[in-house]
Amino acid sequence: MDKLFYSISEVAEALGESISCIRFWTNSFPKQLHPRRTAKGNRQYTAEDIEALRRIQYLVKNQGLTLEGAEKQLSEDGSKADKAVKVADSLKAIRDQLVEIRETL
């Protein structure tokens, strides 16, 4: 991702989530997410917002935390969540590469 701002649909596609889920998380985590609004009122997300959404996604979907639990975790020790997200992303990339190799055999 190399743009300055991303639309909510681009963010949803990148994370594999629905637009309504991204909107819900944005409203639920105002301390972590700060998308700007266009003149029409559309949200525009930065790369930092997308990383925050990845952390939220990891904590809620992978770790099974409630929204309150995820917010507490991010407030207390966001660096721990960052590391876990990076590891999960790396493992997913490796898995995708292995699937691709298997398909070529």
Backbone as a ProteinNet text record, in pm:
[ID]
protein_1_A
[PRIMARY]
MDKLFYSISEVAEALGESISCIRFWTNSFPKQLHPRRTAKGNRQYTAEDIEALRRIQYLVKNQGLTLEGAEKQLSEDGSKADKAVKVADSLKAIRDQLVEIRETL
[TERTIARY]
84.5	0	89.1	68.8	158	86	-40.4	-115.2	-117.3	-155.1	-165.3	-293.9	-404.5	-533.9	-603.3	-679.5	-751.3	-899.4	-982.5	-1126.6	-1162.4	-1280.5	-1324.5	-1336.8	-1373.8	-1385.3	-1247.3	-1146	-1010.4	-958	-986.8	-943.7	-1013.9	-1143.6	-1220.5	-1166.8	-1136	-1082.8	-944.6	-860.2	-725.4	-728.7	-825.5	-833.7	-924.2	-998.6	-1089.7	-1211.4	-1251.2	-1367.3	-1472.5	-1592.1	-1697.7	-1681.1	-1738.3	-1733.6	-1802.5	-1913.2	-1984.3	-1899.8	-1818.3	-1729.8	-1623.3	-1564.8	-1463.8	-1527	-1645.9	-1717.1	-1744.3	-1787.7	-1816.6	-1690.6	-1580.5	-1455.3	-1407.9	-1425	-1384.3	-1460.7	-1589.4	-1670.8	-1640.1	-1598.5	-1573.5	-1435.4	-1341.6	-1204.5	-1161.1	-1226.3	-1193.1	-1053.8	-996	-861	-754.2	-779.6	-680.9	-698.4	-819.6	-848	-892.8	-831.2	-862.3	-874.4	-968	-980.3	-1031.6	-983.4	-1034.4	-1159.2	-1234.6	-1358.2	-1343.8	-1398.7	-1402.3	-1517.3	-1530.5	-1640.1	-1775.4	-1779.8	-1903.3	-1927.7	-1828.6	-1843.2	-1786.6	-1721.4	-1661.9	-1534	-1511.9	-1391	-1272.7	-1157.3	-1032.9	-930.4	-872.8	-782.3	-637.4	-548.5	-405	-348.7	-221.9	-155.4	-151.1	-136.9	-136.2	-272.6	-379.8	-514.1	-531.2	-478.2	-490.5	-414.3	-297.2	-222.2	-297.6	-359.6	-440.1	-557.2	-619.1	-729.1	-679.7	-559.4	-502.3	-484	-437	-421.5	-557.1	-655.5	-790.7	-844.4	-827.3	-873.6	-807.5	-677.3	-606.1	-660	-675.3	-720.5	-863.6	-949.9	-1091	-1113	-1058.6	-1084.5	-994.5	-864.1	-771	-762.4	-757.9	-744	-878.9	-987.9	-1120.7	-1155.9	-1089.1	-1118.8	-1246.9	-1312.2	-1425.7	-1370.3	-1458.2	-1412.9	-1350.2	-1410	-1355	-1217.7	-1205.4	-1078	-969.7	-1008.8	-913.6	-869.3	-962.9	-927.6	-832.7	-859.4	-772.7	-633.8	-627.4	-499.3	-420.2	-487.2	-419.6	-373	-452.4	-416.4	-298.1	-295.1	-189.9	-58.7	-65.7	58.6	35.8	30.9	9.1	124.4	247.1	362	353.7	296.8	279.6	183.6	76.2	-19.2	45.2	130.3	199.8	283.8	358.4	443.3	360.2	251.1	166.2	104.6	64.1	6.3	111.1	232.8	339.4	369.9	372.4	396.6	283.7	159.8	44.7	47.6	82.5	92.4	203	316.4	427.2	388	321.3	277.2	175.6	88.2	-9.6	60.3	161.3	236.3	309.6	368.3	436.4	337.7	221.8	118.7	75.3	55.3	15.9	122.9	249.7	358.5	361	339.2	337.1	222.2	107.3	-8.2	23.3	86.3	122	221.2	319.1	417.4	348.2	257.5	186.5	106.5	45.8	-34.5	49.4	177.5	263.7	322.7	314.9	371.1	280.3
-117.5	0	123.9	205.9	319.4	450.2	457.3	580.8	656.3	782.6	862.9	832.1	815.7	787.5	674.7	594.9	481.4	492.9	452	453.5	336.6	343.2	236.1	103.5	108	-15.8	-76.6	7.2	-44.5	-107.3	-44.1	-96.8	-229.7	-233.9	-356.4	-471.2	-443.4	-546.8	-593.2	-499.3	-534.5	-622.6	-598.4	-674.6	-797.4	-807.9	-920.5	-909.5	-788.6	-763	-685.6	-679.1	-601.9	-453.4	-371.3	-226.4	-191.4	-257.9	-227.7	-263.4	-367.1	-405.1	-297.5	-248.9	-143.2	-17.3	16.4	133.1	115	-5.3	-35.3	-23.2	-82	-73.3	71.2	147.3	287.9	364.2	337.6	404	351.9	226.3	164.6	196.4	238.1	263.7	405.7	507.3	645.1	689.8	625.8	663.7	612.5	498.6	437.3	475.2	506.6	531.8	675.8	740.5	880.5	905.5	839	866.3	1008.4	1069.3	1202.5	1186.6	1292.5	1291.2	1380.5	1335.4	1418.2	1517.2	1605.3	1702	1631.2	1513.5	1434.9	1355	1351.7	1277.6	1136.8	1098.5	965.7	958	843.9	823.5	795.6	850.8	821.3	779.8	662.5	603.4	616.5	639.3	642.2	501.7	485.4	357.1	324.6	427.9	406.8	356.8	411.7	364.9	217.9	180.8	42.3	-51.4	-10.1	-92.5	-106.3	1.5	-5.9	-101.5	-98.2	-190.5	-335.2	-356.9	-492.5	-542.8	-454.4	-493.3	-526.1	-443.7	-467.9	-599.3	-621.7	-746.2	-867	-859.7	-970.2	-996.9	-891.8	-909.2	-960.5	-911.9	-951.2	-1087	-1106.2	-1229	-1345.1	-1319.8	-1429.3	-1460.3	-1355	-1375	-1391.4	-1356.3	-1373.2	-1273.4	-1158.4	-1057.3	-981.9	-931.5	-842.1	-708	-619.9	-487.2	-413.1	-428	-364.1	-422.2	-552.8	-617.9	-576.8	-565.2	-522.7	-379	-292.6	-153.3	-144.6	-222.2	-224.1	-272.8	-378.6	-434.7	-331.6	-262.5	-162.4	-43.4	-5.7	107.2	74.2	-49.1	-88.3	-120.9	-206	-251.3	-276.7	-170	-181.9	-247.8	-237.7	-296.8	-448.9	-507.2	-652.5	-697.2	-622	-652.9	-633.6	-530.8	-507.4	-628.3	-680.4	-795.9	-917.2	-939	-1054	-1041.4	-920.9	-898.5	-923.6	-876	-896.7	-1044.7	-1118.6	-1262.7	-1330.9	-1294.5	-1354.8	-1322.7	-1199.5	-1161.9	-1239.6	-1256.8	-1333.1	-1478.6	-1536.2	-1675.2	-1690.3	-1593.8	-1598.3	-1588.9	-1503.8	-1489.6	-1619.8	-1681.9	-1809.9	-1915.7	-1919.4	-2016	-1995	-1869.8	-1840.4	-1885.8	-1865.8	-1910.9	-2062.6	-2131.5	-2277.1	-2330.8	-2267.6	-2308.4	-2287.2	-2176.7	-2147.9	-2251	-2287.6	-2389.4	-2522.8	-2559.7	-2687.1	-2691.1	-2580.7	-2576.1	-2590	-2548.8	-2559.4	-2698.9	-2779.6	-2916.5	-3008.5
0	0	0	-100.7	-112.3	-140.7	-110.7	-125.6	6.8	0.2	121.3	197.2	123.7	185.1	109	184.1	128.5	162.7	69.4	95.1	186.2	243.2	332.7	257.8	130.2	53.6	27.1	4.3	-14.7	114.1	226.5	356.3	384.1	360.5	384.4	299.2	173.8	84.5	130.9	171.4	216.3	341.4	429.4	553.9	542.5	433	417.8	507.9	538.1	623.7	545	599.2	534	565	480.6	502.7	633.3	662.9	787.9	910.3	900.2	1010.3	1031.5	923.8	933.4	993.5	950.6	1003.1	1153.1	1191.4	1331.9	1417.1	1370.1	1445.2	1455.2	1348	1350.4	1457.7	1467.7	1569.8	1710.2	1720.8	1851	1908.2	1823.6	1866.6	1827.8	1884.3	1844.6	1887.7	1990	2033.9	1937.6	1874.1	1786.7	1639.9	1598.1	1457.1	1435.6	1338.6	1311	1160	1093.4	950.1	927.3	821.6	790.9	705.7	694.9	617.1	495.5	383.5	264.1	277.7	182.2	184.4	180.6	119.1	113.1	240.7	329.2	453.7	449.8	340.4	329.5	411.5	473.9	553.2	461	497.3	427.3	531.6	513.2	610	565.6	662.7	636.9	657.5	622.7	646	795.5	879	1023.9	1072.5	1014.7	1049.6	1011.1	895.9	849.5	942.8	987.9	1082.9	1215.1	1259.6	1382	1362.2	1244.5	1214.9	1211.1	1160.8	1161.7	1305	1393.3	1534.1	1595.6	1565.7	1618	1564.4	1435.3	1373.8	1439.8	1462.8	1525.9	1665.9	1744.4	1882	1890.2	1802.5	1807.5	1741.6	1623.6	1547.7	1589.3	1604.9	1634.7	1783.7	1864.6	2008.2	2078	2009.3	2066.2	2175	2174.9	2276	2241	2342.4	2320	2275.1	2229.3	2189.3	2306.7	2423.6	2542.6	2576.5	2566.5	2593.4	2494.2	2367.9	2265.1	2289.1	2326.4	2353.8	2473.6	2575.8	2693.9	2656.3	2577	2533.7	2452.4	2362.6	2280.3	2363.3	2461.1	2546.8	2636.6	2689	2782.6	2713.7	2611.3	2548.2	2400.3	2323.5	2179.8	2107.3	2160	2092.4	2090.1	2193.7	2198.7	2088.4	2070.7	1964.8	1828	1812.8	1686.7	1647.1	1741.3	1713.7	1673.2	1743.7	1713.6	1574.3	1536.4	1403.5	1296	1318.5	1220.2	1203.1	1312.7	1305.6	1228.8	1259.2	1190.2	1041.7	1005.5	864.8	794.7	861.4	803.4	780.9	879.4	865.2	752	737.8	628.7	493.5	482.8	357.9	324.6	425.7	404	359.5	423.4	385.4	241	202.5	64.7	-34.8	1.7	-85.2	-96.5	14.1	11.2	-71.5	-61.5	-142.7	-290.3	-321.9	-460.9	-513.8	-431.2	-472.2	-492.9	-402.5	-415.4	-544.1	-581.2	-703.1	-829.1	-822.5	-940.6	-957.3	-852.3	-861.4	-936.9
[MASK]
+++++++++++++++++++++++++++++++++++++++++++++++++++++++++++++++++++++++++++++++++++++++++++++++++++++++++

